[in-house]
Amino acid sequence: MKTPRISRSKTGFTLMELMVAMAITTIIVTVLVSITSIALDTWNRSRAELRAARQAKAMVDTMARDFESLVTRRGNDSEWLSAESPNSIGINLESTNSADLIFFSGSTERYNGSIGTTSDKGGDVSCIGYRLLYDDPIKKGGDFETFILKRILVNPDETFNNLLSQKDLESSFGTYSGKLEDVENFVCENIFQFTVTFLVDVTQGTGNSAKVVTVPVTIGKDESGQITKSLKVKGTGLETTAAPSGVSNDELKAGRIRAMEISLTVISDPGIDQIRRGAFNKGKISEFMAKNSYHYTKLVQLPSM
């Protein structure tokens, strides 16, 4: 009598099956890692852009409020606005443009915002100064330098006693220039450049043949590469180093500023960290800026002069 054979079923995987499974798993893991990396990069860039937008908004909103209540007067020898292009700013990478601004404004922040209280002594004109610096925003001379915008507001009493009716506003403001660097005068950081362009209405001709043309005067370097070192608004008219074509010096001096455009570039935190460490290719600045910076502009209408 024959004894039947008992067949044993397979209980494991062949080498080929294991290799196929490992290959599929590797592909899935690679795809997941790639998707995660793209998602993280997108999130980081969106976060950097959002922070840059907040920095830009803080700057342009503050500056717009100040200039919307700009105070100037004609028919006197006083200087009412001074805009100067400063020397180079920055380490490892220098700012492409900025402006030192000093002007008078009816700012609602006068008397530390205590208008209508016992602290309000009745003055309604304050002097305001703006400057771009490269420093630590928390501690002067600290280790975390970046491009920072500073603003100082001189309350009406000091403005009236020390700054109004001065023929050279920049020199008279010297007492307060050092205070611009104080920590409490910080507005925002990572402002790599800001360019101020004044739109000046110039009247050419007389009588029925008179026409008004708008001449842009950019402090610093404009798009054509022309450099304007300064523009000053005095009671006797405008004084500037600009020499726009088609407009005479006398016509420009008699012009009136009707608006200004604020153009700024904000660099992301990772970009600032690379600048601080010098960890970028200086031969590829345009590529670095395209990846790490954001550009914003705002047009501000000014009170009639």
Phi and psi in degrees as GROMACS dihedral restraints (atoms count N, CA, C in turn):
[ dihedral_restraints ]
;  ai    aj    ak    al  type     phi  dphi    fc
    3     4     5     6     1   -84.8    20    10
    4     5     6     7     1   138.6    20    10
    6     7     8     9     1   -91.1    20    10
    7     8     9    10     1   125.7    20    10
    9    10    11    12     1   -68.7    20    10
   10    11    12    13     1   143.1    20    10
   12    13    14    15     1   -79.6    20    10
   13    14    15    16     1   142.4    20    10
   15    16    17    18     1  -105.6    20    10
   16    17    18    19     1   114.4    20    10
   18    19    20    21     1   -80.7    20    10
   19    20    21    22     1   138.4    20    10
   21    22    23    24     1   -93.4    20    10
   22    23    24    25     1   126.1    20    10
   24    25    26    27     1   -77.2    20    10
   25    26    27    28     1   153.8    20    10
   27    28    29    30     1   -70.7    20    10
   28    29    30    31     1   132.8    20    10
   30    31    32    33     1  -117.1    20    10
   31    32    33    34     1     5.3    20    10
   33    34    35    36     1  -136.7    20    10
   34    35    36    37     1  -175.3    20    10
   36    37    38    39     1  -107.9    20    10
   37    38    39    40     1   147.5    20    10
   39    40    41    42     1   -77.8    20    10
   40    41    42    43     1   165.2    20    10
   42    43    44    45     1   -61.5    20    10
   43    44    45    46     1   -37.8    20    10
   45    46    47    48     1   -64.5    20    10
   46    47    48    49     1   -42.1    20    10
   48    49    50    51     1   -63.2    20    10
   49    50    51    52     1   -40.9    20    10
   51    52    53    54     1   -64.5    20    10
   52    53    54    55     1   -41.3    20    10
   54    55    56    57     1   -65.3    20    10
   55    56    57    58     1   -40.3    20    10
   57    58    59    60     1   -63.9    20    10
   58    59    60    61     1   -43.9    20    10
   60    61    62    63     1   -62.5    20    10
   61    62    63    64     1   -42.4    20    10
   63    64    65    66     1   -64.5    20    10
   64    65    66    67     1   -38.4    20    10
   66    67    68    69     1   -64.9    20    10
   67    68    69    70     1   -43.6    20    10
   69    70    71    72     1   -63.9    20    10
   70    71    72    73     1   -43.1    20    10
   72    73    74    75     1   -62.4    20    10
   73    74    75    76     1   -40.6    20    10
   75    76    77    78     1   -62.7    20    10
   76    77    78    79     1   -41.7    20    10
   78    79    80    81     1   -63.1    20    10
   79    80    81    82     1   -44.5    20    10
   81    82    83    84     1   -63.1    20    10
   82    83    84    85     1   -45.3    20    10
   84    85    86    87     1   -63.2    20    10
   85    86    87    88     1   -41.9    20    10
   87    88    89    90     1   -61.8    20    10
   88    89    90    91     1   -43.3    20    10
   90    91    92    93     1   -64.0    20    10
   91    92    93    94     1   -43.1    20    10
   93    94    95    96     1   -63.7    20    10
   94    95    96    97     1   -42.9    20    10
   96    97    98    99     1   -63.5    20    10
   97    98    99   100     1   -42.0    20    10
   99   100   101   102     1   -63.6    20    10
  100   101   102   103     1   -44.7    20    10
  102   103   104   105     1   -63.2    20    10
  103   104   105   106     1   -42.9    20    10
  105   106   107   108     1   -62.9    20    10
  106   107   108   109     1   -41.7    20    10
  108   109   110   111     1   -63.7    20    10
  109   110   111   112     1   -43.6    20    10
  111   112   113   114     1   -63.7    20    10
  112   113   114   115     1   -42.2    20    10
  114   115   116   117     1   -63.5    20    10
  115   116   117   118     1   -42.8    20    10
  117   118   119   120     1   -65.6    20    10
  118   119   120   121     1   -41.2    20    10
  120   121   122   123     1   -64.2    20    10
  121   122   123   124     1   -41.2    20    10
  123   124   125   126     1   -64.6    20    10
  124   125   126   127     1   -42.5    20    10
  126   127   128   129     1   -63.7    20    10
  127   128   129   130     1   -45.0    20    10
  129   130   131   132     1   -63.0    20    10
  130   131   132   133     1   -40.7    20    10
  132   133   134   135     1   -68.1    20    10
  133   134   135   136     1   -41.0    20    10
  135   136   137   138     1   -64.0    20    10
  136   137   138   139     1   -39.6    20    10
  138   139   140   141     1   -64.6    20    10
  139   140   141   142     1   -43.3    20    10
  141   142   143   144     1   -64.8    20    10
  142   143   144   145     1   -39.9    20    10
  144   145   146   147     1   -67.0    20    10
  145   146   147   148     1   -39.2    20    10
  147   148   149   150     1   -64.3    20    10
  148   149   150   151     1   -43.1    20    10
  150   151   152   153     1   -65.6    20    10
  151   152   153   154     1   -40.2    20    10
  153   154   155   156     1   -62.9    20    10
  154   155   156   157     1   -40.6    20    10
  156   157   158   159     1   -63.2    20    10
  157   158   159   160     1   -37.9    20    10
  159   160   161   162     1   -65.7    20    10
  160   161   162   163     1   -40.8    20    10
  162   163   164   165     1   -63.0    20    10
  163   164   165   166     1   -44.5    20    10
  165   166   167   168     1   -62.7    20    10
  166   167   168   169     1   -43.0    20    10
  168   169   170   171     1   -63.2    20    10
  169   170   171   172     1   -41.0    20    10
  171   172   173   174     1   -60.6    20    10
  172   173   174   175     1   -40.1    20    10
  174   175   176   177     1   -72.7    20    10
  175   176   177   178     1   -54.3    20    10
  177   178   179   180     1   -67.8    20    10
  178   179   180   181     1   -34.2    20    10
  180   181   182   183     1   -66.1    20    10
  181   182   183   184     1   -43.4    20    10
  183   184   185   186     1   -64.7    20    10
  184   185   186   187     1   -47.0    20    10
  186   187   188   189     1   -67.7    20    10
  187   188   189   190     1   -37.1    20    10
  189   190   191   192     1   -63.8    20    10
  190   191   192   193     1   -43.3    20    10
  192   193   194   195     1   -60.5    20    10
  193   194   195   196     1   -40.4    20    10
  195   196   197   198     1   -67.1    20    10
  196   197   198   199     1   -43.3    20    10
  198   199   200   201     1   -77.8    20    10
  199   200   201   202     1   -24.6    20    10
  201   202   203   204     1   -66.9    20    10
  202   203   204   205     1   -20.4    20    10
  204   205   206   207     1  -113.6    20    10
  205   206   207   208     1    31.4    20    10
  207   208   209   210     1   -56.7    20    10
  208   209   210   211     1   139.5    20    10
  210   211   212   213     1  -116.8    20    10
  211   212   213   214     1   122.1    20    10
  213   214   215   216     1  -138.7    20    10
  214   215   216   217     1   156.8    20    10
  216   217   218   219     1  -138.7    20    10
  217   218   219   220     1   139.4    20    10
  219   220   221   222     1   -96.2    20    10
  220   221   222   223     1   162.8    20    10
  222   223   224   225     1    78.9    20    10
  223   224   225   226     1    34.2    20    10
  225   226   227   228     1  -150.1    20    10
  226   227   228   229     1   177.4    20    10
  228   229   230   231     1   -99.3    20    10
  229   230   231   232     1     5.7    20    10
  231   232   233   234     1   -80.3    20    10
  232   233   234   235     1   158.2    20    10
  234   235   236   237     1  -104.4    20    10
  235   236   237   238     1   132.6    20    10
  237   238   239   240     1  -112.9    20    10
  238   239   240   241     1   -20.4    20    10
  240   241   242   243     1  -150.9    20    10
  241   242   243   244     1   137.2    20    10
  243   244   245   246     1  -131.2    20    10
  244   245   246   247     1   122.5    20    10
  246   247   248   249     1  -124.6    20    10
  247   248   249   250     1   117.4    20    10
  249   250   251   252     1  -124.9    20    10
  250   251   252   253     1   143.0    20    10
  252   253   254   255     1   -87.6    20    10
  253   254   255   256     1   116.7    20    10
  255   256   257   258     1   -80.3    20    10
  256   257   258   259     1   179.2    20    10
  258   259   260   261     1   -74.8    20    10
  259   260   261   262     1  -178.6    20    10
  261   262   263   264     1   -59.7    20    10
  262   263   264   265     1   146.7    20    10
  264   265   266   267     1  -130.5    20    10
  265   266   267   268     1   129.3    20    10
  267   268   269   270     1   119.7    20    10
  268   269   270   271     1   160.2    20    10
  270   271   272   273     1  -125.0    20    10
  271   272   273   274     1   140.3    20    10
  273   274   275   276     1    73.2    20    10
  274   275   276   277     1   -44.7    20    10
  276   277   278   279     1  -139.6    20    10
  277   278   279   280     1   120.9    20    10
  279   280   281   282     1   -88.6    20    10
  280   281   282   283     1   145.3    20    10
  282   283   284   285     1   -60.2    20    10
  283   284   285   286     1   140.9    20    10
  285   286   287   288     1   -79.8    20    10
  286   287   288   289     1   -21.9    20    10
  288   289   290   291     1  -170.9    20    10
  289   290   291   292     1   150.9    20    10
  291   292   293   294     1  -166.6    20    10
  292   293   294   295     1  -179.8    20    10
  294   295   296   297     1  -149.9    20    10
  295   296   297   298     1   135.5    20    10
  297   298   299   300     1   -88.2    20    10
  298   299   300   301     1   118.6    20    10
  300   301   302   303     1  -115.6    20    10
  301   302   303   304     1   133.6    20    10
  303   304   305   306     1  -136.3    20    10
  304   305   306   307     1   127.4    20    10
  306   307   308   309     1  -160.4    20    10
  307   308   309   310     1   172.9    20    10
  309   310   311   312     1  -107.4    20    10
  310   311   312   313     1   142.8    20    10
  312   313   314   315     1  -149.9    20    10
  313   314   315   316     1   150.8    20    10
  315   316   317   318     1   -89.4    20    10
  316   317   318   319     1    53.8    20    10
  318   319   320   321     1   -61.3    20    10
  319   320   321   322     1   137.5    20    10
  321   322   323   324     1   -74.8    20    10
  322   323   324   325     1    -6.0    20    10
  324   325   326   327     1   -86.2    20    10
  325   326   327   328     1    -0.7    20    10
  327   328   329   330     1   -58.4    20    10
  328   329   330   331     1   152.3    20    10
  330   331   332   333     1    54.9    20    10
  331   332   333   334     1    38.5    20    10
  333   334   335   336     1    56.9    20    10
  334   335   336   337     1    31.9    20    10
  336   337   338   339     1    80.7    20    10
  337   338   339   340     1     6.3    20    10
  339   340   341   342     1   -94.6    20    10
  340   341   342   343     1    47.1    20    10
  342   343   344   345     1   -70.3    20    10
  343   344   345   346     1   135.3    20    10
  345   346   347   348     1    85.5    20    10
  346   347   348   349     1     5.2    20    10
  348   349   350   351     1  -107.8    20    10
  349   350   351   352     1  -176.2    20    10
  351   352   353   354     1   -66.8    20    10
  352   353   354   355     1   -17.5    20    10
  354   355   356   357     1   -78.4    20    10
  355   356   357   358     1   -17.1    20    10
  357   358   359   360     1   -78.4    20    10
  358   359   360   361     1   114.0    20    10
  360   361   362   363     1   -99.2    20    10
  361   362   363   364     1    12.0    20    10
  363   364   365   366     1    97.8    20    10
  364   365   366   367     1   -11.3    20    10
  366   367   368   369     1   -72.5    20    10
  367   368   369   370     1   145.5    20    10
  369   370   371   372     1  -127.7    20    10
  370   371   372   373     1     7.3    20    10
  372   373   374   375     1  -124.0    20    10
  373   374   375   376     1   124.9    20    10
  375   376   377   378     1  -116.9    20    10
  376   377   378   379     1   154.2    20    10
  378   379   380   381     1   -98.8    20    10
  379   380   381   382     1   137.6    20    10
  381   382   383   384     1  -128.1    20    10
  382   383   384   385     1   139.3    20    10
  384   385   386   387     1  -128.0    20    10
  385   386   387   388     1   140.9    20    10
  387   388   389   390     1  -124.5    20    10
  388   389   390   391     1   144.2    20    10
  390   391   392   393     1  -155.1    20    10
  391   392   393   394     1   141.8    20    10
  393   394   395   396     1   -96.7    20    10
  394   395   396   397     1   130.7    20    10
  396   397   398   399     1  -129.5    20    10
  397   398   399   400     1   165.3    20    10
  399   400   401   402     1  -118.2    20    10
  400   401   402   403     1   104.3    20    10
  402   403   404   405     1  -163.1    20    10
  403   404   405   406     1   174.0    20    10
  405   406   407   408     1   -76.7    20    10
  406   407   408   409     1   124.6    20    10
  408   409   410   411     1   -70.0    20    10
  409   410   411   412     1   -18.7    20    10
  411   412   413   414     1   -97.2    20    10
  412   413   414   415     1   -41.6    20    10
  414   415   416   417     1  -135.9    20    10
  415   416   417   418     1   119.4    20    10
  417   418   419   420     1   -57.1    20    10
  418   419   420   421     1   126.6    20    10
  420   421   422   423     1    79.1    20    10
  421   422   423   424     1    12.1    20    10
  423   424   425   426     1   -72.1    20    10
  424   425   426   427     1  -173.1    20    10
  426   427   428   429     1   -92.9    20    10
  427   428   429   430     1    -5.9    20    10
  429   430   431   432     1  -114.0    20    10
  430   431   432   433     1    63.8    20    10
  432   433   434   435     1   -70.3    20    10
  433   434   435   436     1   148.4    20    10
  435   436   437   438     1  -157.1    20    10
  436   437   438   439     1   173.9    20    10
  438   439   440   441     1   -80.1    20    10
  439   440   441   442     1   120.3    20    10
  441   442   443   444     1  -126.3    20    10
  442   443   444   445     1   141.1    20    10
  444   445   446   447     1   -96.7    20    10
  445   446   447   448     1   129.8    20    10
  447   448   449   450     1  -114.6    20    10
  448   449   450   451     1   147.8    20    10
  450   451   452   453     1  -140.8    20    10
  451   452   453   454     1   134.3    20    10
  453   454   455   456     1  -125.8    20    10
  454   455   456   457     1   137.5    20    10
  456   457   458   459     1  -116.8    20    10
  457   458   459   460     1   120.7    20    10
  459   460   461   462     1   -94.8    20    10
  460   461   462   463     1   121.4    20    10
  462   463   464   465     1   -62.8    20    10
  463   464   465   466     1   158.8    20    10
  465   466   467   468     1   -55.5    20    10
  466   467   468   469     1   -36.4    20    10
  468   469   470   471     1   -64.8    20    10
  469   470   471   472     1   -48.3    20    10
  471   472   473   474     1   -67.1    20    10
  472   473   474   475     1   -36.5    20    10
  474   475   476   477     1   -59.3    20    10
  475   476   477   478     1   -46.6    20    10
  477   478   479   480     1   -65.5    20    10
  478   479   480   481     1   -43.1    20    10
  480   481   482   483     1   -76.2    20    10
  481   482   483   484     1   -33.9    20    10
  483   484   485   486     1  -113.9    20    10
  484   485   486   487     1   -20.1    20    10
  486   487   488   489     1  -125.1    20    10
  487   488   489   490     1   -35.8    20    10
  489   490   491   492     1   -64.3    20    10
  490   491   492   493     1   147.6    20    10
  492   493   494   495     1    69.0    20    10
  493   494   495   496     1    19.0    20    10
  495   496   497   498     1   -91.5    20    10
  496   497   498   499     1   140.7    20    10
  498   499   500   501     1   -82.0    20    10
  499   500   501   502     1   -23.9    20    10
  501   502   503   504     1  -126.8    20    10
  502   503   504   505     1    93.9    20    10
  504   505   506   507     1   -66.5    20    10
  505   506   507   508     1   -37.0    20    10
  507   508   509   510     1   -62.8    20    10
  508   509   510   511     1   -43.9    20    10
  510   511   512   513     1   -67.9    20    10
  511   512   513   514     1   -41.3    20    10
  513   514   515   516     1   -66.1    20    10
  514   515   516   517     1   -29.0    20    10
  516   517   518   519     1   -80.2    20    10
  517   518   519   520     1    -4.4    20    10
  519   520   521   522     1   -54.2    20    10
  520   521   522   523     1   -34.3    20    10
  522   523   524   525     1   -60.5    20    10
  523   524   525   526     1   -32.5    20    10
  525   526   527   528     1   -97.7    20    10
  526   527   528   529     1   -12.2    20    10
  528   529   530   531     1   -59.9    20    10
  529   530   531   532     1   -42.3    20    10
  531   532   533   534     1   -63.2    20    10
  532   533   534   535     1   -31.5    20    10
  534   535   536   537     1   -72.2    20    10
  535   536   537   538     1   -18.0    20    10
  537   538   539   540     1   -58.5    20    10
  538   539   540   541     1   -29.3    20    10
  540   541   542   543     1   -80.4    20    10
  541   542   543   544     1    -8.0    20    10
  543   544   545   546     1   -63.3    20    10
  544   545   546   547     1   145.7    20    10
  546   547   548   549     1   -58.3    20    10
  547   548   549   550     1   -37.4    20    10
  549   550   551   552     1   -68.0    20    10
  550   551   552   553     1   -11.6    20    10
  552   553   554   555     1   -96.5    20    10
  553   554   555   556     1    13.3    20    10
  555   556   557   558     1   -69.8    20    10
  556   557   558   559     1   135.1    20    10
  558   559   560   561     1  -109.2    20    10
  559   560   561   562     1   -56.2    20    10
  561   562   563   564     1  -160.3    20    10
  562   563   564   565     1   165.7    20    10
  564   565   566   567     1  -120.0    20    10
  565   566   567   568     1   172.9    20    10
  567   568   569   570     1    65.9    20    10
  568   569   570   571     1    19.3    20    10
  570   571   572   573     1   -83.2    20    10
  571   572   573   574     1    96.8    20    10
  573   574   575   576     1   -69.6    20    10
  574   575   576   577     1   -39.2    20    10
  576   577   578   579     1  -153.0    20    10
  577   578   579   580     1   147.6    20    10
  579   580   581   582     1  -139.7    20    10
  580   581   582   583     1   134.1    20    10
  582   583   584   585     1  -116.1    20    10
  583   584   585   586     1   129.8    20    10
  585   586   587   588     1  -108.0    20    10
  586   587   588   589     1   123.4    20    10
  588   589   590   591     1  -117.1    20    10
  589   590   591   592     1   118.5    20    10
  591   592   593   594     1   -90.8    20    10
  592   593   594   595     1   132.5    20    10
  594   595   596   597     1   -98.5    20    10
  595   596   597   598     1   110.7    20    10
  597   598   599   600     1  -105.3    20    10
  598   599   600   601     1   124.5    20    10
  600   601   602   603     1   -84.5    20    10
  601   602   603   604     1   119.4    20    10
  603   604   605   606     1  -115.8    20    10
  604   605   606   607     1   129.5    20    10
  606   607   608   609     1   -94.0    20    10
  607   608   609   610     1   125.9    20    10
  609   610   611   612     1  -116.3    20    10
  610   611   612   613     1   134.0    20    10
  612   613   614   615     1    85.9    20    10
  613   614   615   616     1   177.5    20    10
  615   616   617   618     1  -135.5    20    10
  616   617   618   619     1   163.3    20    10
  618   619   620   621     1    61.1    20    10
  619   620   621   622     1  -141.3    20    10
  621   622   623   624     1   -68.0    20    10
  622   623   624   625     1   -20.4    20    10
  624   625   626   627     1   -89.6    20    10
  625   626   627   628     1    -0.5    20    10
  627   628   629   630     1   -68.1    20    10
  628   629   630   631     1   141.3    20    10
  630   631   632   633     1  -140.2    20    10
  631   632   633   634     1   151.9    20    10
  633   634   635   636     1  -108.3    20    10
  634   635   636   637     1   125.5    20    10
  636   637   638   639     1  -117.4    20    10
  637   638   639   640     1   146.0    20    10
  639   640   641   642     1   -98.1    20    10
  640   641   642   643     1   122.5    20    10
  642   643   644   645     1  -111.5    20    10
  643   644   645   646     1   120.6    20    10
  645   646   647   648     1   -81.4    20    10
  646   647   648   649     1   131.4    20    10
  648   649   650   651     1  -120.2    20    10
  649   650   651   652     1   107.8    20    10
  651   652   653   654     1   -96.5    20    10
  652   653   654   655     1   126.9    20    10
  654   655   656   657     1   -78.3    20    10
  655   656   657   658     1   124.8    20    10
  657   658   659   660     1    94.3    20    10
  658   659   660   661     1  -141.9    20    10
  660   661   662   663     1   -97.9    20    10
  661   662   663   664     1   126.5    20    10
  663   664   665   666     1   -90.8    20    10
  664   665   666   667     1  -174.6    20    10
  666   667   668   669     1   -64.1    20    10
  667   668   669   670     1   -28.0    20    10
  669   670   671   672     1   -84.4    20    10
  670   671   672   673     1    -4.2    20    10
  672   673   674   675     1    92.9    20    10
  673   674   675   676     1    -3.9    20    10
  675   676   677   678     1   -72.0    20    10
  676   677   678   679     1   137.2    20    10
  678   679   680   681     1  -107.9    20    10
  679   680   681   682     1   126.8    20    10
  681   682   683   684     1  -113.7    20    10
  682   683   684   685     1   115.7    20    10
  684   685   686   687     1   -76.4    20    10
  685   686   687   688     1   -31.4    20    10
  687   688   689   690     1  -158.6    20    10
  688   689   690   691     1   157.3    20    10
  690   691   692   693     1  -143.4    20    10
  691   692   693   694     1   131.3    20    10
  693   694   695   696     1  -128.9    20    10
  694   695   696   697     1   138.0    20    10
  696   697   698   699     1  -104.3    20    10
  697   698   699   700     1   117.4    20    10
  699   700   701   702     1  -119.6    20    10
  700   701   702   703     1   167.0    20    10
  702   703   704   705     1   -64.3    20    10
  703   704   705   706     1   -18.2    20    10
  705   706   707   708     1   -96.2    20    10
  706   707   708   709     1    -3.9    20    10
  708   709   710   711     1   133.2    20    10
  709   710   711   712     1  -170.1    20    10
  711   712   713   714     1   -89.1    20    10
  712   713   714   715     1   143.3    20    10
  714   715   716   717     1  -127.8    20    10
  715   716   717   718     1   124.4    20    10
  717   718   719   720     1  -151.2    20    10
  718   719   720   721     1   155.5    20    10
  720   721   722   723     1   -86.7    20    10
  721   722   723   724     1    -2.7    20    10
  723   724   725   726     1   -67.5    20    10
  724   725   726   727     1   148.1    20    10
  726   727   728   729     1  -135.9    20    10
  727   728   729   730     1    68.2    20    10
  729   730   731   732     1   -66.1    20    10
  730   731   732   733     1   144.3    20    10
  732   733   734   735     1   -72.5    20    10
  733   734   735   736     1   145.6    20    10
  735   736   737   738     1    83.8    20    10
  736   737   738   739     1     1.9    20    10
  738   739   740   741     1  -131.7    20    10
  739   740   741   742     1   131.1    20    10
  741   742   743   744     1   -81.1    20    10
  742   743   744   745     1   163.2    20    10
  744   745   746   747     1   -61.7    20    10
  745   746   747   748     1   -40.3    20    10
  747   748   749   750     1   -66.1    20    10
  748   749   750   751     1   -39.6    20    10
  750   751   752   753     1   -65.1    20    10
  751   752   753   754     1   -41.7    20    10
  753   754   755   756     1   -67.4    20    10
  754   755   756   757     1   -39.1    20    10
  756   757   758   759     1   -61.7    20    10
  757   758   759   760     1   -35.5    20    10
  759   760   761   762     1   -84.9    20    10
  760   761   762   763     1    -0.7    20    10
  762   763   764   765     1   -70.7    20    10
  763   764   765   766     1   168.3    20    10
  765   766   767   768     1  -128.0    20    10
  766   767   768   769     1   132.5    20    10
  768   769   770   771     1   -79.7    20    10
  769   770   771   772     1   121.4    20    10
  771   772   773   774     1  -105.6    20    10
  772   773   774   775     1   -19.1    20    10
  774   775   776   777     1  -162.0    20    10
  775   776   777   778     1   167.5    20    10
  777   778   779   780     1  -141.9    20    10
  778   779   780   781     1   148.0    20    10
  780   781   782   783     1  -112.7    20    10
  781   782   783   784     1   127.8    20    10
  783   784   785   786     1  -102.1    20    10
  784   785   786   787     1   121.0    20    10
  786   787   788   789     1  -121.2    20    10
  787   788   789   790     1   125.7    20    10
  789   790   791   792     1  -139.6    20    10
  790   791   792   793     1   154.5    20    10
  792   793   794   795     1  -121.1    20    10
  793   794   795   796     1   125.9    20    10
  795   796   797   798     1  -110.3    20    10
  796   797   798   799     1   131.6    20    10
  798   799   800   801     1   -99.6    20    10
  799   800   801   802     1   140.1    20    10
  801   802   803   804     1   -68.4    20    10
  802   803   804   805     1   162.8    20    10
  804   805   806   807     1   -58.6    20    10
  805   806   807   808     1   -45.2    20    10
  807   808   809   810     1   -60.3    20    10
  808   809   810   811     1   -37.2    20    10
  810   811   812   813     1   -65.5    20    10
  811   812   813   814     1   -42.7    20    10
  813   814   815   816     1   -62.4    20    10
  814   815   816   817     1   -38.0    20    10
  816   817   818   819     1   -63.7    20    10
  817   818   819   820     1   -39.1    20    10
  819   820   821   822     1   -66.2    20    10
  820   821   822   823     1   -40.0    20    10
  822   823   824   825     1   -63.1    20    10
  823   824   825   826     1   -44.0    20    10
  825   826   827   828     1   -59.8    20    10
  826   827   828   829     1   -39.0    20    10
  828   829   830   831     1   -90.8    20    10
  829   830   831   832     1    -7.6    20    10
  831   832   833   834     1    69.6    20    10
  832   833   834   835     1    23.2    20    10
  834   835   836   837     1   -94.1    20    10
  835   836   837   838     1    59.0    20    10
  837   838   839   840     1  -152.2    20    10
  838   839   840   841     1   160.1    20    10
  840   841   842   843     1   -84.3    20    10
  841   842   843   844     1   110.0    20    10
  843   844   845   846     1   -67.8    20    10
  844   845   846   847     1   -14.8    20    10
  846   847   848   849     1   -83.1    20    10
  847   848   849   850     1    -6.9    20    10
  849   850   851   852     1  -127.5    20    10
  850   851   852   853     1    50.5    20    10
  852   853   854   855     1   -62.6    20    10
  853   854   855   856     1   -42.0    20    10
  855   856   857   858     1   -62.0    20    10
  856   857   858   859     1   -38.3    20    10
  858   859   860   861     1   -67.5    20    10
  859   860   861   862     1   -40.8    20    10
  861   862   863   864     1   -63.2    20    10
  862   863   864   865     1   -44.5    20    10
  864   865   866   867     1   -67.7    20    10
  865   866   867   868     1   -37.9    20    10
  867   868   869   870     1   -62.3    20    10
  868   869   870   871     1   -32.7    20    10
  870   871   872   873     1   -86.3    20    10
  871   872   873   874     1   -30.2    20    10
  873   874   875   876     1  -118.5    20    10
  874   875   876   877     1     5.4    20    10
  876   877   878   879     1  -128.8    20    10
  877   878   879   880     1   160.4    20    10
  879   880   881   882     1  -135.7    20    10
  880   881   882   883     1   142.3    20    10
  882   883   884   885     1  -115.6    20    10
  883   884   885   886     1   138.7    20    10
  885   886   887   888     1  -138.9    20    10
  886   887   888   889     1   150.2    20    10
  888   889   890   891     1  -138.9    20    10
  889   890   891   892     1   154.0    20    10
  891   892   893   894     1  -150.8    20    10
  892   893   894   895     1   136.7    20    10
  894   895   896   897     1   -99.2    20    10
  895   896   897   898     1   129.1    20    10
  897   898   899   900     1  -117.9    20    10
  898   899   900   901     1   123.3    20    10
  900   901   902   903     1   -80.7    20    10
  901   902   903   904     1   135.3    20    10
  903   904   905   906     1  -105.2    20    10
  904   905   906   907     1   153.1    20    10
  906   907   908   909     1   -61.2    20    10
  907   908   909   910     1   149.8    20    10
  909   910   911   912     1   -62.9    20    10
  910   911   912   913     1   137.6    20    10
